[in-house]
Each structure stands twice: as C-alpha cells, then as structure tokens.
Amino acid sequence: MNDPRPAIGKPAPPFSVATIATARGRKVTSLPFSGQAVILAFFDACGWQHAPAHAFRELRGELRGLGAMLVIVSEQGIWSFRPDDDLELSVPREDLDEHRMDDLRAAYGVDPGVPSFFIIDGESKLRFSRQLSGSRSPSIEMVASALSAAGRTMVAGTAPVRERGASLVSRRELVVSSLLTVFAVALLDACGGGSGGERACTPAGPGGDGSLELDVTLNVNGEAHRLRIDPRVSLLDVLREQVGLTGTKKGCDHGQCGACTVLIDDRRVHGCLTLAVMARGSRITTIEGLAHGDELHPMQAAFVECDGLQCGYCTPGQIMSAVALLREGHATTDDEVREQMSGNICRCGAYSNIVSAIQLARGRMVPT
C-alpha cells in the first residue's frame, strides 16, 4: 500500500490559504512565509493560547535551531508562531475555505484525528514528517520534544532526506554539523571516554525518545553553574534562560549585530553563535560581571559620562566589546576604534559618543 504522505526530499505540496469573504470584508489568500523554513502542523485543536509564556521556552529554542516558524492548521483556524513572537491566530475558522483545507490535508496524507507535522525548508522541499501518538491535541512540550528528535535526525543524516546525486543540506545544518564535530571530543570525554571524568550524558530522556542532554559546569562571572543542557543550545540562550543573566541581549540571533557579545577568557565572542558546551573550562564574563558591587567598571562609567547610549539595548554588547578592544591593545586612534567596533551595531546612531567613551576609559583601565 502506498504511503499517502508526500516523499521526503521532494517539493512539498503548495500551501496557500484561500478564504471566503466575511461580514468584515476580510479576505486572506496566503500566509507570509514564502522562502522561509516552515513547520506545518495539523491538530484537531490548539489550546496553547492560554499557556503561560514560560511554557513556550523550549519550543522557541527548537524553532530557532531549525530556523523555522510553526504554522498550525486546526479546527479553530490557522495559528502561526515565530521564535521571537507570540502565538497568533492568523486566519480564524470562519475565514477558511473548508474545501481548500480538505484538499490540503489530503495532499499531506493527514489521517483524521492524528496530529502530524512536516518540516519544509526555504526551497519548499519536504525535509521531515512525523505523526504524533497519544493525543488529538498535543501539548507544547510534546511538540518541542518531537522537533528536538527531528532536528537531531536531520543533522545526523539518518533520515531519508538525501537523494542520490543531490544534496539537501542547508547552510544552517552545515554550520551546526561543523560545530558538532568540534564538540565530539568533549562529548566522548563527558560520557566516560576521557580520563576518569564522571559520566555526564543521558542517552535517553524520561520519554525514551533518545534525547541527549549533558551535565556541564560553566564558570560565569567567577561563579560555577552546574546545568543540564541540550548540546545544540547557544551560550546566549543558556545565559539568559537558565543562568538568569538577561543583561546579554538577543538581537539578530545571526551574529550580525553584536548585542550578545560576551567574553570567553577575555576574548569577545558572539553568544548566539557559540555553543554553550564549547565554553566548558573557560572563564565567561557578561555585563553583570564587570561592576564590583555598586562600583561601576571604568568602561561602564565612561559610557554614562559620555552619554554613549540612547535606547540602551545594544549597550551591554558595546561595553563588553569595548573592554576587550582595550585589552587587545591594537586600537588607539578614533578611526581604529571605529573599525574594531564595527561588529557592534547601534541602531540609535550613538557612535560618536561611544568612541568618546572608549577613549575616556582607555586612561582609566588598569592594564591586564
């Protein structure tokens, strides 16, 4: 018997939402995710709109890892959820063309009452599909766990996502795979392959889904934090969501704005592009670790004196980068400072005052 679901690696059935005219005159012809990776889910119902904000944390992390947004087709209508936005009812039930929805379910081979999801890449190719058992309306945690398993399978290449003579590996997956290669030695050591270290990995979670988490200790601002983390999670997300240090900001999440800059062994790095497990055994310094009690760090004080901030969102990253810049010792003129700080974007345009603050702090910082 043929599988009614579309084939992995092939173009996904087109997803266009035709609607009927309503008394409000609303007419929606499509959802805005052309060219973007999408997780298309089919549920009988979606009751997530009443869930507390913290319940979405793990799901947001999985969506960021996959570089995708979640679209849920349910009896209430079509919901959309992006990693950095709230759950939104994009198309209410009364606006849907039910015949078109039936055709969509049939095109994806979705069985009535069986929750299903499909991962579609930015080129509209189907990358992964799965049916969820045990609930006609899956919980947020259940979907996050399923996406975690899907992400591991896609990165490991164990799912049939490659055709002979063709590659379906995205740039994001290539970067992740490269980082996992660097991480492999540390992982083997943590699992007992090294010299007498404690076994710090769990091959299967409580659900038996093969999830892998690590017990790691991170030295943050001189304090040891023992954490259990997914090996794919970024240092930025661990600092903000598990350690509770929210001074480091999430800006672009692509390493382009510098808002997430922290120091690892006095070297400035982008927290959003650094796997947390790669920082084991290193000294991590965040904006919270610069001041001594009520005494500001010289760079912090200089930013205040020179009014080197406006909205303040980029300021923690600016200050961390500036501290490292002076320790590097290769930026003395204003032009050199601008060049060395070019990776930190200030959308308010406070650049001239930032340069002044750095030059003011130069004479106050004790060389290390």
C-alpha positions as CSV (number, residue, x, y, z in Angstrom):
1,M,0.0,0.0,0.0
2,N,1.4,3.4,-1.0
3,D,2.1,6.0,1.7
4,P,-0.3,8.9,1.0
5,R,2.2,11.4,2.6
6,P,4.5,13.3,0.2
7,A,8.0,12.0,-0.2
8,I,10.9,13.3,1.8
9,G,13.3,15.3,-0.3
10,K,10.6,16.2,-2.9
11,P,8.8,19.5,-3.3
12,A,6.2,19.9,-0.6
13,P,2.5,20.3,-1.7
14,P,1.9,24.1,-2.1
15,F,0.4,25.7,0.9
16,S,-1.9,28.6,0.0
17,V,-4.9,29.5,2.2
18,A,-8.0,30.7,0.2
19,T,-10.7,32.3,2.3
20,I,-14.3,33.3,2.0
21,A,-15.5,36.9,2.2
22,T,-17.0,37.6,5.6
23,A,-19.2,40.4,7.1
24,R,-16.0,42.1,8.0
25,G,-14.8,42.0,4.4
26,R,-11.7,40.0,5.3
27,K,-10.0,38.1,2.5
28,V,-6.7,36.3,3.0
29,T,-5.1,34.5,0.1
30,S,-1.8,33.3,1.6
31,L,0.3,33.2,4.8
32,P,3.5,35.2,4.8
33,F,6.3,32.6,4.8
34,S,7.4,32.4,1.2
35,G,11.1,31.4,1.1
36,Q,11.2,30.7,4.8
37,A,11.5,27.3,6.5
38,V,8.2,26.2,7.9
39,I,7.0,23.5,10.3
40,L,3.4,22.8,9.1
41,A,1.3,21.0,11.8
42,F,-2.2,19.6,11.7
43,F,-4.0,19.4,15.0
44,D,-7.7,18.8,15.8
45,A,-7.5,21.8,18.2
46,C,-4.9,24.1,19.6
47,G,-5.4,25.3,23.1
48,W,-2.0,27.0,23.5
49,Q,-3.4,30.5,23.6
50,H,-3.9,30.1,27.4
51,A,-0.5,28.7,28.2
52,P,1.9,30.8,30.3
53,A,4.8,32.4,28.5
54,H,7.5,30.2,30.1
55,A,5.8,27.1,28.6
56,F,7.0,28.2,25.1
57,R,10.7,28.5,26.0
58,E,11.8,25.0,24.9
59,L,9.7,25.3,21.7
60,R,11.2,28.6,20.9
61,G,14.7,27.1,21.2
62,E,13.8,24.3,18.8
63,L,12.4,26.6,16.2
64,R,15.5,28.8,16.4
65,G,17.6,25.7,15.9
66,L,15.7,24.7,12.9
67,G,15.5,28.3,11.6
68,A,11.7,27.9,11.1
69,M,8.3,29.2,12.0
70,L,5.4,27.0,13.1
71,V,2.1,27.0,11.3
72,I,-0.7,25.0,12.9
73,V,-3.9,24.1,11.0
74,S,-6.6,23.3,13.5
75,E,-10.4,23.4,13.9
76,Q,-10.2,26.9,15.3
77,G,-8.3,28.2,12.3
78,I,-4.6,28.6,11.3
79,W,-2.2,29.7,14.0
80,S,1.4,30.9,13.5
81,F,4.2,31.0,15.9
82,R,7.7,32.5,15.3
83,P,10.6,32.0,17.8
84,D,10.6,35.6,18.9
85,D,6.8,36.4,18.6
86,D,3.7,35.3,20.4
87,L,1.2,32.7,19.2
88,E,-1.1,34.3,16.7
89,L,-4.4,33.2,15.1
90,S,-3.5,34.3,11.6
91,V,-6.7,33.0,9.9
92,P,-9.8,32.5,12.0
93,R,-12.0,29.4,11.4
94,E,-14.8,31.4,9.8
95,D,-12.4,32.8,7.2
96,L,-11.3,29.4,5.9
97,D,-12.4,27.8,2.7
98,E,-13.1,24.3,4.1
99,H,-12.8,22.6,0.7
100,R,-9.3,24.0,0.3
101,M,-8.4,22.8,3.8
102,D,-9.6,19.3,3.0
103,D,-7.5,19.3,-0.2
104,L,-4.5,20.5,1.9
105,R,-4.9,17.7,4.4
106,A,-5.3,15.1,1.6
107,A,-2.2,16.4,-0.1
108,Y,-0.2,15.8,3.0
109,G,-1.8,12.5,3.7
110,V,-3.0,13.5,7.2
111,D,-5.2,11.0,8.9
112,P,-8.3,12.4,10.8
113,G,-7.6,12.8,14.5
114,V,-3.9,12.1,14.2
115,P,-1.7,15.1,14.9
116,S,1.0,15.4,12.2
117,F,3.8,17.8,11.4
118,F,6.0,18.4,8.4
119,I,9.3,20.3,8.1
120,I,9.6,22.3,4.9
121,D,12.8,24.1,4.0
122,G,13.2,27.5,2.4
123,E,13.2,25.9,-1.1
124,S,9.8,24.4,-0.4
125,K,11.2,20.8,-0.2
126,L,9.9,18.4,2.4
127,R,12.6,17.6,4.9
128,F,10.9,15.6,7.6
129,S,7.4,14.3,8.6
130,R,6.0,12.7,11.7
131,Q,2.7,11.6,13.2
132,L,2.3,12.1,17.0
133,S,0.5,9.5,19.0
134,G,-1.2,9.7,22.3
135,S,-3.2,13.0,22.0
136,R,-5.5,14.5,19.4
137,S,-4.3,17.9,20.6
138,P,-0.6,17.8,21.5
139,S,0.9,19.8,24.3
140,I,3.6,22.4,23.7
141,E,6.1,20.1,25.4
142,M,5.2,17.2,23.2
143,V,5.7,19.2,20.0
144,A,9.0,20.6,21.3
145,S,10.3,17.1,22.1
146,A,9.3,15.9,18.6
147,L,11.0,18.8,17.0
148,S,14.1,18.1,19.0
149,A,14.2,14.5,17.8
150,A,13.6,15.7,14.2
151,G,16.5,18.2,14.4
152,R,18.9,15.5,15.7
153,T,17.8,13.2,12.9
154,M,18.2,15.8,10.2
155,V,21.7,16.9,11.4
156,A,22.8,13.3,11.8
157,G,21.6,12.5,8.3
158,T,19.8,9.3,9.4
159,A,16.5,10.3,7.9
160,P,16.0,9.7,4.2
161,V,16.5,13.4,3.3
162,R,19.1,13.0,0.6
163,E,18.6,11.9,-2.9
164,R,21.4,10.2,-5.0
165,G,23.3,13.0,-6.7
166,A,21.6,15.8,-4.9
167,S,22.3,17.5,-1.5
168,L,19.5,18.8,0.7
169,V,21.8,20.1,3.4
170,S,21.2,23.7,4.2
171,R,23.8,26.3,5.2
172,R,22.5,26.3,8.8
173,E,22.9,22.5,9.0
174,L,26.4,22.6,7.6
175,V,27.4,25.2,10.3
176,V,25.7,23.1,13.0
177,S,27.4,19.9,11.8
178,S,30.8,21.6,11.8
179,L,30.3,22.8,15.4
180,L,29.2,19.3,16.5
181,T,32.4,17.9,15.0
182,V,34.4,20.3,17.3
183,F,32.1,19.2,20.2
184,A,32.5,15.4,19.6
185,V,35.8,15.1,21.6
186,A,34.3,16.9,24.6
187,L,31.2,14.7,24.4
188,L,33.2,11.5,24.4
189,D,35.1,12.7,27.3
190,A,32.0,13.6,29.2
191,C,30.5,10.2,28.5
192,G,33.4,8.3,30.1
193,G,35.8,8.1,27.2
194,G,38.2,10.6,28.8
195,S,40.4,10.4,31.9
196,G,38.3,9.5,34.8
197,G,35.6,12.2,34.5
198,E,32.1,11.5,35.7
199,R,29.6,10.2,33.2
200,A,27.7,13.4,32.3
201,C,25.4,12.4,29.5
202,T,22.0,10.9,29.4
203,P,21.4,8.7,26.3
204,A,17.6,8.6,26.7
205,G,15.2,11.0,28.4
206,P,12.2,10.1,30.5
207,G,10.1,9.7,27.3
208,G,12.6,7.2,25.8
209,D,12.9,9.3,22.7
210,G,16.6,9.1,22.5
211,S,17.1,12.7,23.7
212,L,20.7,13.6,24.7
213,E,21.4,16.2,27.4
214,L,24.7,17.0,29.1
215,D,25.6,17.9,32.7
216,V,28.0,20.8,32.3
217,T,29.6,23.3,34.6
218,L,30.0,26.8,33.3
219,N,32.2,29.4,35.0
220,V,30.2,32.6,34.6
221,N,31.5,35.8,36.3
222,G,33.6,33.8,38.7
223,E,30.7,31.6,39.8
224,A,30.3,27.9,38.8
225,H,26.9,27.0,37.4
226,R,26.1,23.3,37.1
227,L,23.5,22.9,34.3
228,R,21.8,20.2,32.2
229,I,21.6,21.4,28.6
230,D,21.0,20.3,25.1
231,P,24.3,20.1,23.3
232,R,22.9,22.3,20.5
233,V,21.8,25.2,22.6
234,S,23.7,28.5,22.3
235,L,25.6,30.2,25.1
236,L,23.3,33.2,24.7
237,D,20.2,31.2,25.4
238,V,21.8,29.4,28.4
239,L,22.9,32.7,29.9
240,R,19.5,34.3,29.6
241,E,17.2,31.4,30.1
242,Q,19.0,29.0,32.5
243,V,21.6,31.1,34.4
244,G,19.2,34.1,34.5
245,L,21.6,36.8,33.3
246,T,19.5,38.8,30.9
247,G,21.9,41.7,30.5
248,T,23.3,39.9,27.4
249,K,20.8,40.8,24.7
250,K,19.3,38.8,21.9
251,G,19.4,41.0,18.8
252,C,19.6,39.4,15.3
253,D,20.5,35.9,16.6
254,H,22.7,35.6,13.5
255,G,26.0,37.1,14.7
256,Q,25.5,40.4,12.8
257,C,24.6,43.0,15.4
258,G,26.9,42.3,18.4
259,A,24.2,42.7,21.1
260,C,25.0,39.3,22.5
261,T,28.8,39.9,22.9
262,V,30.4,38.3,26.0
263,L,33.9,37.5,26.9
264,I,35.4,34.0,27.0
265,D,38.8,34.0,28.6
266,D,38.9,37.8,27.9
267,R,38.2,37.2,24.2
268,R,35.0,38.7,22.8
269,V,32.6,36.3,21.1
270,H,29.0,36.3,19.8
271,G,26.9,34.4,22.3
272,C,24.3,33.5,19.7
273,L,26.9,31.7,17.5
274,T,28.7,29.9,20.3
275,L,27.5,26.5,21.6
276,A,27.3,26.6,25.4
277,V,29.2,23.3,25.7
278,M,32.2,24.8,23.9
279,A,32.6,27.2,26.9
280,R,33.3,24.5,29.4
281,G,36.5,25.0,31.3
282,S,36.7,28.7,30.2
283,R,36.0,31.9,32.1
284,I,32.8,33.6,30.8
285,T,32.3,37.2,31.6
286,T,29.0,39.0,31.0
287,I,27.9,42.6,31.5
288,E,26.8,41.7,35.1
289,G,30.3,40.6,35.9
290,L,32.1,43.9,35.2
291,A,31.0,46.0,38.2
292,H,32.2,45.4,41.7
293,G,29.1,45.8,43.8
294,D,27.9,49.4,43.4
295,E,31.2,50.4,41.8
296,L,30.9,50.6,38.0
297,H,33.6,49.3,35.7
298,P,35.6,52.2,34.2
299,M,34.0,51.4,30.8
300,Q,30.5,51.5,32.2
301,A,31.2,54.8,34.0
302,A,32.6,56.2,30.8
303,F,29.5,55.3,28.8
304,V,27.4,57.1,31.4
305,E,29.6,60.2,31.4
306,C,29.8,60.4,27.6
307,D,26.2,59.6,27.1
308,G,27.2,56.6,24.9
309,L,23.7,55.2,24.7
310,Q,20.2,56.1,23.8
311,C,17.7,53.2,24.0
312,G,20.4,51.1,25.7
313,Y,19.5,47.8,24.1
314,C,22.9,47.4,22.4
315,T,24.9,48.9,25.2
316,P,25.8,45.7,27.1
317,G,27.3,44.2,23.9
318,Q,29.0,47.6,23.1
319,I,30.6,47.7,26.5
320,M,31.8,44.1,26.5
321,S,33.3,44.6,23.1
322,A,35.0,47.8,24.1
323,V,36.5,46.3,27.2
324,A,38.1,43.5,25.1
325,L,39.2,46.0,22.5
326,L,41.3,48.0,25.0
327,R,42.8,44.8,26.4
328,E,43.7,43.8,22.8
329,G,45.7,47.0,22.6
330,H,45.6,47.5,18.9
331,A,43.1,50.4,18.6
332,T,44.4,53.8,19.7
333,T,43.0,56.3,17.2
334,D,39.4,57.1,16.8
335,D,39.4,55.5,13.3
336,E,40.9,52.3,14.6
337,V,38.3,52.2,17.4
338,R,35.5,52.6,14.9
339,E,37.0,49.8,12.8
340,Q,37.4,47.5,15.7
341,M,33.9,48.2,17.0
342,S,32.2,47.8,13.6
343,G,30.8,44.5,14.6
344,N,28.6,46.2,17.2
345,I,25.6,48.0,15.7
346,C,23.8,50.9,17.4
347,R,20.6,51.5,15.6
348,C,20.1,54.8,17.5
349,G,23.4,56.1,16.0
350,A,25.3,56.9,19.2
351,Y,28.6,56.0,17.6
352,S,30.5,59.3,18.2
353,N,29.7,59.2,21.9
354,I,30.6,55.5,22.1
355,V,34.1,56.3,20.6
356,S,34.5,59.1,23.1
357,A,33.5,56.8,26.0
358,I,36.1,54.2,24.9
359,Q,38.9,56.8,24.6
360,L,37.9,58.2,28.1
361,A,38.0,54.7,29.6
362,R,41.4,54.0,28.0
363,G,43.3,56.0,30.6
364,R,41.3,54.6,33.5
365,M,41.5,50.9,32.9
366,V,44.4,49.1,34.6
367,P,46.3,47.0,32.0
368,T,45.9,43.3,32.5
